[in-house]
């Protein structure tokens, strides 16, 4: 009698398992972004300004497109047109 040994690789299950892992990671990332946006949106304008953000920065910070350090640096940059008057 012949015994058939089936492995996950035989039926392409490895690819399917990897696809499910990627989908799960993507959903976890999207949930994290959504939670971050929700939490930052609850802050008042004064509180956002206190941490160096504006409402327009919320999405970029939540998705990782911009970091807090970059946002803070751009907020602190001096206007060269003022030349020390302010």
LINDAFEN-V302604 format. One record per residue. N is the residue number from 0. RES is the residue in one letter. SS is DSSP state (hx for helix, st for strand, lp for the rest). PSI is psi in radians with two decimals (none if undefined). D_CENTER is the distance of its C-alpha to the mean C-alpha in whole Angstrom. Layout:
[[N & RES & SS & PSI & D_CENTER] [N & RES & SS & PSI & D_CENTER]]
This chain:
[[0 & X & lp & 2.42 & 56] [1 & X & lp & 2.39 & 53] [2 & X & lp & 2.27 & 50] [3 & X & lp & 2.11 & 46] [4 & X & lp & 1.99 & 43] [5 & X & lp & 2.25 & 40] [6 & X & lp & 2.88 & 37] [7 & X & lp & -0.57 & 33] [8 & X & lp & -0.54 & 33] [9 & X & lp & -0.69 & 37] [10 & X & lp & 0.18 & 35] [11 & X & lp & 0.39 & 32] [12 & X & hx & -0.44 & 30] [13 & X & hx & -0.76 & 28] [14 & X & hx & -0.70 & 26] [15 & X & hx & -0.71 & 26] [16 & X & hx & -0.71 & 24] [17 & X & hx & -0.67 & 22] [18 & X & hx & -0.76 & 21] [19 & X & hx & -0.64 & 20] [20 & X & hx & -0.72 & 18] [21 & X & hx & -0.73 & 16] [22 & X & hx & -0.75 & 16] [23 & X & hx & -0.74 & 15] [24 & X & hx & -0.69 & 12] [25 & X & hx & -0.74 & 11] [26 & X & hx & -0.67 & 12] [27 & X & hx & -0.70 & 11] [28 & X & hx & -0.80 & 7] [29 & X & hx & -0.65 & 8] [30 & X & hx & -0.68 & 10] [31 & X & hx & -0.76 & 7] [32 & X & hx & -0.79 & 5] [33 & X & hx & -0.73 & 9] [34 & X & hx & -0.71 & 10] [35 & X & hx & -0.78 & 8] [36 & X & hx & -0.75 & 10] [37 & X & hx & -0.78 & 13] [38 & X & hx & -0.76 & 13] [39 & X & hx & -0.56 & 13] [40 & X & hx & -0.44 & 15] [41 & X & hx & -0.38 & 18] [42 & X & lp & 2.62 & 18] [43 & X & lp & 2.90 & 21] [44 & X & hx & -0.63 & 21] [45 & X & hx & -0.76 & 23] [46 & X & hx & -0.68 & 21] [47 & X & hx & -0.76 & 18] [48 & X & hx & -0.59 & 20] [49 & X & hx & -0.58 & 21] [50 & X & lp & 0.11 & 18] [51 & X & lp & 0.47 & 18] [52 & X & lp & 2.79 & 16] [53 & X & lp & 3.01 & 17] [54 & X & hx & -0.55 & 16] [55 & X & hx & -0.33 & 15] [56 & X & hx & -0.23 & 12] [57 & X & hx & -0.87 & 10] [58 & X & hx & -0.76 & 8] [59 & X & hx & -0.70 & 8] [60 & X & hx & -0.70 & 7] [61 & X & hx & -0.66 & 5] [62 & X & hx & -0.16 & 3] [63 & X & lp & 0.09 & 4] [64 & X & lp & -0.56 & 7] [65 & X & lp & 2.50 & 9] [66 & X & lp & 2.80 & 10] [67 & X & hx & -0.63 & 12] [68 & X & hx & -0.72 & 15] [69 & X & hx & -0.73 & 15] [70 & X & hx & -0.76 & 15] [71 & X & hx & -0.70 & 18] [72 & X & hx & -0.76 & 20] [73 & X & hx & -0.52 & 20] [74 & X & hx & -0.44 & 21] [75 & X & hx & -0.31 & 23] [76 & X & lp & 2.45 & 25] [77 & X & lp & 2.65 & 28] [78 & X & lp & 2.04 & 30] [79 & X & lp & -0.34 & 33] [80 & X & lp & -0.42 & 35] [81 & X & lp & -0.46 & 35] [82 & X & lp & 0.80 & 37] [83 & X & lp & 0.11 & 37] [84 & X & lp & -0.51 & 38] [85 & X & lp & none & 36]]
